[in-house]
Amino acid sequence: MENIKNILVSLELEGQSYEVGETVRDNRTIYFRYNADFLKCGLNISPIKLPYNNEINSTGSEPFDGLYGVFNDSLPDGWGRLLLDRSLASKDVNMQNITPLDRLAYVGDKGMGALCYRPKFDEDVAISSEIELDMIAREMDHILKGSDSDIIEELYTLGGSSGGARPKIFVGYNNVTKELMHGHQKLAEGFEDWLIKFPSSSDPKEIANIEYAYHKMALKAGLVMSDCKLFTGRSGQTYFGTKRFDRIKEKRIHMHTASGLMHDNFRMST
């Protein structure tokens, strides 16, 4: 595959699309420049490390391979990165040649938060209409154990752009009918954006119940967090779910982690 040389960044906010700027990779250095018209809006997407001006700026290769933290926040880590790498390797793509801009192109408009990236690698993937949690859990377990899966592309579409170590999928959930639908589709009336987590191979069987208990404890302690619930598969196995904090009635909410904001590697924090 041919590497992406430049990425256009947009911000989808309150039903409007703003052209934020452009990030370019040249001679292994990544540069970013804000769109002059976007600067007039006064929407500073990353107020600490990304200079808010119309100059061509770059940051060091660490901690995010040359990306500014706000854009690195769009990239999946853990599970999502594993899925993408396995998918590309199955197509005989040399992983040594994949750049951060290539990864942003795979995120496209399906990432967490409100930032979108063009051009995007957007393959047509056949997705079954039914969300069968137990089957998804089995396929995820195969991948975590190093085995092949027939639905690796579908799993990436369902939740490969999410962050965190544990496997996840994006869904639409109707609290009245208790139905689930795929989260990257336009949600039908009565559905809200949720995220469902699945256990890793090292988790105890009751990990979903444990995490739900933590949720209840957090509420008792006065912490504010998104709604959570337990979803149940046909086998009776439970899966922890939480309402997405970066979506409100399908409107995207800009997201920036503390790690990305401060350019601090959360795995080796300073």
Sequence and secondary structure as in RCSB ss.txt:
>XXXX:A:sequence
MENIKNILVSLELEGQSYEVGETVRDNRTIYFRYNADFLKCGLNISPIKLPYNNEINSTGSEPFDGLYGVFNDSL
PDGWGRLLLDRSLASKDVNMQNITPLDRLAYVGDKGMGALCYRPKFDEDVAISSEIELDMIAREMDHILKGSDSD
IIEELYTLGGSSGGARPKIFVGYNNVTKELMHGHQKLAEGFEDWLIKFPSSSDPKEIANIEYAYHKMALKAGLVM
SDCKLFTGRSGQTYFGTKRFDRIKEKRIHMHTASGLMHDNFRMST
>XXXX:A:secstr
     EEEEEEEETTEEEEEEEEEEETTEEEEEE HHHHTTT  S TTTS  SSS EE  STTTTT  HHHHTTS
  THHHHHHHHHHHHTT  GGG  HHHHHHHHTT SSSSEEEES         SS  HHHHHHHHHHHHTT   T
THHHHHHHHTT  SSS EEEEEEETTT  EEETTS   TTEEEEEEE   TTS TTHHHHHHHHHHHHHHTT   
  EEEEE TTS EEEEEE TTEETTEE     HHHHHT  GGG  
